């Protein structure tokens, strides 16, 4: 399946959501959780969600391939977040109004400093030349992955030593629809795409990749894993499919609409655990191919 939409902003839930005053199942430090109602989000309806392509939501950390110093380069996701004083005001507003909307930011003063090479994500809005935070108080953006930055060492592990190619997990041959393929793919072939970094040291490793002694990390292009026979866009049918469906052992679904809009649902939106048993992606057969030389295959130790 070809790569579809690029993730350059916070993706809205397919259903309208509400805040529930109980500890979040997704974030340990969050004392509330956002849950889905049964009402379809008007944004989804406007984008013709019923005609969209359903894909598996991959549980990792977002990356982006674009130019840096004139060459294709892998960038890591880094949201610009509020400083402590601004975050305190924002949380107070959020608690009082049970909503993030309506809060006023001072973009020049309220946010933490980011690296000089940081760039805002493509769909971030701007006001008076400054990127504007989304309704959650974040400014999505990217920083280039550098070899000497230990914070992004697992991003660097998917790059070849010269930085010209990356390890990508994608659907395999046509004969076996379940088969996956790990390939070394030129960075230039991934230009302007967003991908998900998954593996041993990312988000608790729900796919069971590698081990502590031999960690393994791979990139997955967004939209590359389509869902066969997806459930209708209905609260109860999606919930049932995620609990009991043959392909339901996934983090969630992302719909790629014909106008470029992306719409998602996460298991946590529906009150379902993740991971809940083995993730189906981690149990599929895989082949490793397309290295130019045998000595190009490296394992972390």
C-alpha positions in Angstrom: 0.0 0.0 0.0 1.4 3.4 -0.9 2.2 6.0 1.7 -0.8 8.3 2.4 -1.1 11.4 4.6 1.7 13.2 6.4 1.3 13.9 10.1 2.1 17.5 10.6 -0.4 18.4 13.3 -2.5 16.9 16.1 -5.0 14.5 14.5 -8.6 14.9 15.7 -10.6 12.0 17.0 -13.3 10.6 14.8 -15.8 11.1 17.7 -16.4 14.2 19.7 -14.6 13.9 23.1 -15.2 14.9 26.6 -13.0 15.2 29.7 -13.6 12.7 32.5 -12.3 13.4 36.0 -10.3 10.2 36.6 -6.7 9.3 36.2 -5.7 8.8 32.5 -5.1 5.3 31.2 -2.6 6.7 28.7 -0.5 9.3 30.8 0.5 8.4 34.3 0.8 12.0 35.5 -2.5 13.2 34.0 -5.5 13.3 36.5 -8.2 13.3 33.9 -8.8 11.4 30.7 -10.2 12.3 27.3 -12.9 9.9 26.2 -15.0 9.6 23.1 -18.7 10.2 23.0 -20.9 8.3 20.5 -21.3 11.4 18.3 -19.2 11.6 15.1 -16.9 14.6 14.9 -18.2 17.2 12.3 -14.6 17.5 11.1 -14.7 13.8 10.1 -18.1 14.1 8.4 -16.9 17.2 6.4 -13.9 15.2 5.2 -16.1 12.3 4.1 -14.9 9.8 6.7 -17.1 7.1 5.2 -15.1 7.2 2.0 -11.7 7.3 3.6 -8.9 4.7 3.7 -8.6 3.0 7.1 -5.1 2.3 8.3 -3.5 0.9 11.4 -2.3 3.4 14.0 1.3 2.6 14.8 2.5 3.1 18.4 5.9 4.8 18.2 7.4 8.3 18.0 6.9 10.5 15.0 9.7 11.4 12.5 9.9 13.5 9.4 12.2 13.4 6.3 13.1 16.7 4.8 16.2 18.7 3.8 18.8 19.8 6.3 21.9 21.6 5.0 20.7 20.8 1.5 20.5 17.0 1.9 17.6 14.6 2.8 17.7 14.2 6.6 15.8 12.4 9.3 14.1 14.8 11.8 12.7 13.9 15.3 9.4 15.2 16.7 9.8 17.9 19.3 6.8 19.9 20.4 7.5 23.4 21.8 5.8 23.3 25.2 4.9 26.0 27.8 7.2 27.0 30.5 6.2 26.2 34.2 4.4 29.5 34.8 2.4 29.4 31.6 1.6 25.7 32.0 0.2 26.4 35.5 -2.1 29.1 34.1 -3.1 26.8 31.3 -4.0 23.9 33.6 -6.0 26.2 35.9 -8.0 27.4 32.9 -8.4 23.8 31.7 -9.7 22.7 35.1 -12.1 25.7 35.5 -13.6 25.5 32.0 -13.2 21.7 31.4 -11.7 22.7 28.1 -8.5 23.9 26.5 -10.3 26.4 24.3 -10.3 30.1 25.0 -6.9 30.3 26.7 -4.7 33.3 25.7 -1.0 32.6 25.0 1.9 35.0 24.8 3.9 33.1 22.2 7.1 35.1 22.8 7.1 34.6 26.6 5.2 31.5 27.5 7.2 28.8 25.7 10.4 26.9 26.4 13.5 27.5 24.3 14.0 25.0 21.5 17.2 24.2 19.6 18.2 26.7 16.9 17.6 24.1 14.1 14.0 23.5 15.3 11.3 24.1 12.7 7.5 24.1 13.2 5.4 21.4 11.6 4.0 22.4 8.2 0.4 22.7 9.3 1.1 24.9 12.4 -0.7 28.2 12.1 1.2 31.5 12.4 0.3 34.9 13.8 2.5 38.0 13.3 5.3 35.7 12.2 5.1 33.4 15.2 3.9 29.8 15.3 0.6 29.5 17.2 0.1 26.7 19.8 -2.7 24.2 19.2 -5.7 23.8 21.6 -3.5 21.5 23.8 -0.9 24.2 24.3 1.8 22.6 22.1 3.5 23.8 19.0 4.4 20.7 17.0 7.7 20.7 15.3 10.9 18.9 14.3 14.7 18.8 15.1 17.3 17.2 12.9 18.7 13.9 14.3 22.4 14.4 15.0 24.9 11.6 15.7 26.2 13.3 18.8 22.8 13.8 20.5 22.2 10.9 22.8 18.5 12.0 23.2 17.9 10.7 19.7 20.3 7.7 19.7 17.5 5.3 18.8 16.5 7.5 15.8 20.1 7.4 14.8 20.2 3.6 15.0 17.9 3.3 11.9 20.3 5.3 9.8 23.3 3.8 7.9 26.7 5.2 8.9 26.7 7.7 6.0 23.1 8.7 6.7 21.9 8.1 3.2 19.5 5.3 4.0 17.1 4.2 6.7 15.7 0.9 7.9 12.0 0.7 7.0 9.3 -1.8 7.9 6.6 -2.1 5.2 4.2 -4.6 3.6 5.9 -7.4 1.8 5.1 -9.2 -1.5 1.7 -9.6 -3.0 1.6 -13.4 -2.6 1.4 -13.3 1.2 -0.7 -10.4 2.4 0.5 -11.0 6.0 4.2 -10.8 5.1 6.3 -7.8 6.1 9.6 -6.6 4.8 12.5 -4.8 6.4 14.5 -2.9 3.8 17.3 -0.3 3.6 15.6 2.6 1.8 17.3 5.7 0.5 16.3 8.8 2.5 15.7 10.6 -0.7 12.8 8.2 -1.4 11.1 9.2 1.9 11.3 13.0 1.3 8.4 15.0 2.9 7.0 11.9 4.5 6.3 11.3 8.1 7.1 8.0 9.7 6.8 6.3 13.1 9.9 5.0 14.9 9.1 1.8 16.7 11.3 -0.7 18.6 12.9 -1.9 21.7 13.2 1.4 23.5 10.2 3.3 22.2 6.9 3.5 24.1 7.4 0.2 26.0 7.9 -1.8 22.8 4.4 -3.1 22.3 5.5 -5.0 19.1 8.2 -7.0 21.0 11.1 -5.9 18.8 14.7 -6.8 19.7 16.0 -7.2 23.2 18.0 -5.2 25.8 21.3 -6.8 24.5 20.3 -6.4 20.8 17.9 -3.5 20.5 16.1 -3.2 17.2 14.4 0.0 15.8 12.6 0.5 12.5 10.7 3.2 10.7 7.1 2.8 9.5 5.7 5.2 6.9 2.4 6.6 8.0 -0.5 5.0 6.1 1.5 2.1 4.9 -0.5 -0.6 6.7 -4.0 -0.7 5.5 -6.8 -2.4 7.4 -8.6 -5.2 5.6 -12.4 -5.2 6.2 -12.4 -2.3 8.6 -15.4 -1.7 10.8 -18.0 0.9 9.9 -17.5 4.3 11.3 -19.7 3.7 14.3 -18.8 3.9 18.0 -20.2 0.5 19.0 -18.9 -1.4 15.9 -15.4 0.1 16.2 -15.3 -0.7 19.9 -16.4 -4.3 19.2 -13.8 -4.7 16.4 -11.0 -3.5 18.6 -12.0 -5.9 21.4 -12.8 -8.9 19.4 -12.1 -8.4 15.7 -9.5 -10.5 13.9 -7.4 -7.4 13.1 -8.3 -5.5 16.2 -5.1 -6.0 18.2 -3.9 -2.5 17.1 -3.3 0.8 19.0 -6.1 2.4 17.0 -7.2 3.4 13.5 -6.2 6.4 11.3 -8.5 7.3 8.4 -6.9 9.1 5.4 -9.5 11.2 3.7 -9.5 12.2 0.1 -8.9 15.9 0.9 -5.8 15.1 2.9 -7.5 15.2 6.3 -6.4 12.6 8.9 -8.8 11.3 11.5 -8.0 8.9 14.3 -9.3 6.8 17.1 -7.2 5.4 19.9 -8.2 2.5 22.1 -8.0 4.8 25.1 -10.7 7.0 23.6 -13.0 4.0 23.9 -11.9 2.9 27.4 -9.9 0.0 26.1 -6.4 -1.0 27.3 -3.2 -0.8 25.1 -1.3 -2.9 24.8 -3.8 -5.7 25.5 -2.0 -9.0 24.7 0.3 -9.3 21.7 0.0 -6.6 19.0 -0.9 -8.2 15.7 1.9 -6.4 13.8 4.6 -8.0 16.0 3.3 -11.5 15.1 3.4 -11.3 11.3 6.1 -13.0 9.2 8.9 -10.8 7.9 11.7 -11.0 5.4 14.9 -8.8 5.5 16.2 -7.6 2.1 17.8 -5.0 -0.2 21.0 -4.2 1.5 23.6 -3.2 -1.1 26.4 -5.2 0.7 26.5 -7.9 3.4 28.7 -5.7 5.5 26.0 -3.0 5.6 24.0 -5.1 8.0 24.7 -4.0 11.6 23.3 -5.1 15.0 23.5 -2.9 18.0 25.2 -4.5 21.0 
